[in-house]
Amino acid sequence: MDQCDCTNENIGGHDWSSDSLEDLQDSRAADTAEEEELCVSFQSKYFNLYPLYQDYQAYCEAESDDLNKRNTGFLSALTIPQELETPIIAYCSSVNYTSFQQLSNAGNICLAEAPPVRRSTLWRDLEEVKASGLLTRLPEEEIKLQEMMFELIGSEVSSLNSLTVAVKHFYASKELKQSLTPMEHHHLFSNICQIMAASKKFLMDLEGQLEESVLISQVEDIVLQHCPEFHRVYVPYVINMRYQETMVNQLLQQNRDVLHLIENIESHTDCQRQNLRSFLVLPFQRITRIKLLLQSILKQTKPDADSKSNLEKAIAAIHEIVTECDKGVRKMEHIEELVYLDRLLDFGKMKSVPLVVSGRVLLHQGPMRHSCFSSVYLHLFNDLLVISAKKYWFQHAGFTVMDHAEFPRHVKVKHVQTELLGPPPDSFLLHLSKSHTGQPTTMKLAGETRSDTEVWMKLLQCKR
């Protein structure tokens, strides 16, 4: 296997690979190009003063009180209900538009604005729709489908609004840049400028289609067209989010100057009392919401409709992006775990085994009772078994490695026959046909409980 190089700059307790420097250079070059466009804000032709995406998300999440009960894990905790039956309109109708007008007029940020005469939140409220006579000719089911597709456009306006605030106020803050190292700034904001640019292009195409025909269609084709770009910008951003959160916590807790800078930015009228974290988490929430909106559109689409096939392809393509994000995050978690364990394991005079190896995953770990020792500690990886004894220094725990063997090739287990005054009934024999010494070795081990033993037996007997 190829050893993974995770020995460069350490930030917040995390080791960053040498590729991070190349990624930083590429990302900074791309972000520089995007920064040149910051002064040119997209002006929606159909939505005026749409709420920030945080408010949009709050409405959507309010639809399901048991969200956290049904979703687990780092990424799924950021998702929202599986179907969207009610558009954001119910929320928007209660918005105080005066406050949004003040928001857009404050400072030098131009949110996704349009002339004051347009304040549409429903497709049926568009003047073009009213004038077309479609509302009297279309069945209610078709009108509902139009509203759902219009929702895709409106929610993208909301998302772009928030991204614009995040980039112009937080990312582009000269004071904040001066207070951070280039690497810190990169890991804090990642490629958020590229995401904003992708959102702008997506929205322009969506509204361009609406401008061609007030009867919305083929939104799935536009999504499919933009999926390669979505994959390019969203996947690296979401993978970085785990470290992004660590850095935010570190900066807010340890750097009082940065804390005051961020709090000052958050107090700006355009941020609408939303904190930095709420802006940084939006890209993943958005890519997930696009999938859910498409699922709702598909549900409302007739089974024999021409658009059904491409709708399914678009949903699958977005799902693949979300899956890649999840895989990337888990991979980084595994690497982080290996780096942490590599610091704790002391191989002493024996030849050490590099733990941070591409493809290696920790499967299980825990203490075991040994016939000759008070206890031993096992770390079982998908390709390696390490047997250690716990040690303590300066109030920190670590492990002194006693033995290790390739798993599963050189690892076998066997139940111990219970005898009078013999080992407890929850014991088993662990046989290493070839350990680090090159010789076979066998030891009797027992879990702290019978269930522990059963878990270890099952894992150690697994043929991979």
N, C-alpha and C positions, 0 to 999 in steps of 0.2 A: 504493500500500500504506500501511497505518497504521503509524506508527512506534511501536515498543514502548518504553514509558517504564521504563527500568531505572536511574534516576539517584538514587534515594533512598539510604537507609542502606546502608552497605557493611559486610558482616560476613564475616570470613575470606576476603577477596579477592573476594567475590561482591556484586553489586549487586542490591538487592531492589526490586521495583516498588512504586509507590504503593499498589497493591492489597494489598500485604503488610500495611499498617497496618490496612486495613479487615478483612482476614482475621484479623489478630491480635485486633482488638476482638471480632469475631464468635466466634472460637475461645475467647477468654478468658471471654466471657459463657456459652458453652455449657459450658466446663470448670468454671466456678464452680457451675453447676447440678449437674454431675456430682460435684463435690467434696462436696456436701452428702450424697451417698449413700455416701461412702467408708466410713463407720462401719457400714454395713449390707452385710455380705458374704453372698454367695449360699451356701447350704448344700445341697450335693447330697444327694439322697435315696438315691442308688445307688452312689456312689463315696466312699470314705474314704481321705484322704491320698494322692491321686493325685500322681505326680511333677510337678515343674515342667516346663514345655513344652520347656525346653532339653534335659532328659534324654530326653524323648519324641522330640525331633528327632534327638538323637545316636543313638538306637536306629534310627530310620528311615533315617538317612544311612548307618549301618553296613551296611545291606542292599546298598549299591552302592558298591564301592571306586572305580569308574571314573566317578563322578558328575562331577567337574570336567573330565574328558576329553570328556564328551558335552555339557556345557553351557557356553556362553560368554555374556559380557555381564553388565552390572551386576545385572539382576534374575534372570536364569536361574542365576546363580551361587548364588542363595539358594534355589533350588528343590530338590526331592528326587526320588527315583526315580519313574518314570512310572506304576507300579502298586504297590499295597500288597497283597501276598498274605498276609503274616503280621501279625496284630494286635500291639499293643504288649504283649500279655499275656506274651510270652516275656521281655520286659524286666521287667515289673512283678513277675513271679513271683520274680525274684532280688533285688528291692528289700528293703533292710533297713527294715522298717516302724517299728522303734524310732526310727531317725533321723528319719523323717517325723513321728512323734508328738512328738519333741522340737522339731522345726521348728515345728509348729503351736502348741505350748504356749508357745514363746518370744515375748516381746514382746506387742504388742497387736493383731497381725494375726490375723484368722480366715480361714484358707484354706478352700477349698471342702470343708468337713468334713461328716460325718454321724455318727450314733451309732456307737460302736465296734463294734457287732455286724456292721455292714456293711463288708466290705472286698472287694467284688466287683470283679474285673477282667475276668471273662468273663460273657457273658449267661447261660450255662448254670449259673453259680454262684449266680445270684439265687435266694433262697428261694422267691419267687413262681413262678419257672420250674420249680423242682424239684417244687413242690406241684401245679403245673398238669398234670403228666404229659406235657407237650409233648415232652420229651426222648425219650420212648419212642414217640411217634406221628409225629414229624417226620422226614423223610429227612435224611441227613447234609448234603446240599446246602443245604437250607433252614436247618439249624442254622448252617452256615457263613455264610449270608446274614444271619442274625440277629446273629451275632458281628460282622460288618462294620458293620452299622448301629449296634450297641452301641458299637463303636469310635469312630464319629463323635461320640457323646455323651461317651464317656470322654475323648477327646482334647480336646473343648471344655472339659471340667472342668480338664484340665491347662493349657490355654491361659489360662483365666480365672484360675487360680492365679498364673501368672507375671505376668499383667497387673495383678492385685491387688497383688503385691509391688512391681512397677514403679511403680505410681501411689502407693501408700501410703508407700513408702520413698524413692523418688527424686523423683518429681514433687511430692509434697506436703511435701518436706523444707523447713522454714522457713529453715534455715541456707543451703541451696543457693539458694533463691529470693532471699535477701538478697545473695548473692554474684554474682548474674547480673542483667543488665538484663531488663526484661520481654520485649524482642524476642529476646534470647538464650535465655531460658527457653522462649519459644514455639517457636523453631526447634529447640531441643533435644528437646522433648517433643511438639510439634505437638498433635494432637487425640487423644492416647492415652487420655484420660478417656472420650471418646465411643466409642472402640473397646472399652474395657472395658464400658461400658454396653450396647453392641450385643451383645457376647459374652454378657453376663448374660441379656439378653432372649432370645437365641437358645437358650441352654442351658435356660432355664425352659420354653420351648415344647417343646424336645426331651424333657425329662424329664416334662413334663405329658402328652405323648402316650404315653410309656412307662407312666405311672401309670394311664392309661385302659385300656391293654391291654398285657399283658406280651409279647404277640406284636407285635413292632415293625413298623410300616408307615408309609408316607407321610412318611418323613423328607425326601423330595425336595420335597414340598409345603411343608414348613416352611422349607426352604432357599430356595425360590422366594419365599416370603412375606417373607423377611428380606433378599433380594438388593438391593432399593432402598436399605435402610439400610446394607448392606455397601458399596455403591457410594459412598454419601455420605461414609462415614467412612474407608474404606480408601484410596481413590484419592488424596485430598490428603495422607494420611500418607505413603504410599509415594513420592509425588512429592517430598516434603520430605526423604526419607532421604538423598539425595545431599549436601545441605547440612548435614544432621544429623551425618553422619560427619565432614565438614570441621570442624564446630564442636566435636565431641568431641575430635578430634585437637588443635585449637587450644587448647582449655581444659586438656587434660591436659599439653600441652607448655609452655604459657606462663603458666598461672595456678596457682601452687603451692598456694594456699589452696583453690581448687576441687578440685584433684587430691586433696588430703588429705581433703576432705569426701566426695568420691565413693568414695575407698578405704575410708573409715570406714563408709559406707553398705553397700558391697559386703561388708564383713566381718560384717555382721549375719547371724545364724543363718538367718533367713528367705530370704536371698539364696542360701544354699547354695553359696557360693563362685563364684557366677556374676557376671560383671562387667556394667557398665552397657550396653555394646554388645550383649551377648547378649539383654538385655531389649528394647532398642530395635528390634532386627531382627525380633522375633517376629511382629508383625502381618502383614507380607508373607508370611512363612513359613506362617502360619496360613491365610490366604485361599487360598494355593496348595495346602496340604494338604487343605482341604475339597474342592477339585476332584478331587484324586487319590483321596480316599476315595469320592467319588461314582462315579468311574470304576470302582473296584473293585466297588462295589455293583452297578453296571450290568452288569459282566461276569458277576457271579454270578446276576443276575436272568434268569428265563426269557424267551425272545424274545416270547412271547405274553402276558406279564404286563401287567396294567392300569397298573402303575407305570412301565413302560418309557418311555413318552412323556414324562412329567413329569421323570423322571430325566435324560433327554437335554436337556430344557429347562433344568433346574437346572445341569447341567454347562456348557451354553452360556452361561448367565447369569453363572456364576462366571468362566468363561473370558473373558467380555467385561470383567469387572472387572479381571482380571489384565492384559488387553491394554490397557485404559485406563491402568492404572498404568504399564505399560511405555512407552506413548506419551507420557505426561506427563513421565516421567523423561527420555526422549530430547529432548523439546521444551525442557526446562530445560537440558539439556546443550548444545543448539544455541544457546540464548540466552547461556549462559555463555561459549561459544566466541566468539560475535559480540562480546560485551562486551570480552573479552580482546583480540581483534584490533583493535577500535576504538581501543584505547589504543596499539597498536603502529604503526598506519598514520598517517603524517604527510603531509597533502595540501599542505603548504606554502602557496603563494599561490593555488593553484587552489581552486575551490569544492569544499568537502568533501562527501562522500557519507555520510549516516548509515548505518552498517552494521547497527545493531540495529533491524531491521525485522521485523515479524510475518511469519512464513512463510519467511524467508530461511534458507538452510542452506549451509554450506561443503561443497562437493563434493570439492575437491582443491586442494592447494597444493604448491609446490616450486620449486626453482631451475631456470633455463633458460639456455643459452648464447645470447648475442646477437651479431650481426655487428659492432655498433658498441660494445658494452659488454662488460666481462669476464663479466658475468652479470646476469640480471634475475630477479625472483621473481614468480610468478603465484599469485594467489588467485582460484580459480574458485568462485563461488556459483551457486545455481540460477537467479539472475536478474541476475548482475553479474560482470564480469571486471575485476580490478584488476592492473595491471602496476607493479611497484615495483623499487627498488634497495635492497639492504640497507644499513643504517647502524648505527653503534654509538655509544653514549654511556654513560659511567659503567659500563662492563662489561656493559651490557645491549644486546640487539639490537632493532632496530626496522626500519621500512621507510619510505622516501621514495617516495610515489606519483608515477609518471611519466605514467600514462595509465589510463583506465578506460572501459568501455563497457557498455551494456545487453546482457545475454546471454539467449537466443541471437540476438536480433533483429539486432544489429549486429556479430556475430562470425562470421567464416568462416575456414576453414583449407584449405590446399592443399599437397600434396606438392611438394617442390622437386626438379627434375630434376637428377640427379647429373652434374656436368661435371668435366673435368680441372681441377685446382687450384681447383675451386669449393667450395661448402659441403659439409660432411660428409654422407654418405648418410642420416643420421638427422635431417635438417633439414626444416622445413616453413614455409610462409608463413602468418603470422597477419595477417588483414585485418580492420580495424575500419572498417566503413562509416560510422560516426559515433562519434567519441570525445568526450572531455569538451570539446574545442575546437570541436566541431561539424563538424569536417572529417574526411574519411577518412584512414586511415594504415595502412601495411603494414610489417611487420618480419619478418626471418628469425630463426627460433628453432630451437634444437636441444636435445634432452634430453641428460642426462649419459650415458644409455645408449639403445640402440635401443628397449628395452622401455619406457623412460620416454616416449620420443617417441610410441610407439604408444598408450600410455595417454592422453596428452594429446590426441592426434589423435581418439581415440574419444570422449573427453568433450566436446571442443570442437565436434565435428561433430553432437553429439546435439541433436535438435530437441525442445524441451520445450513 
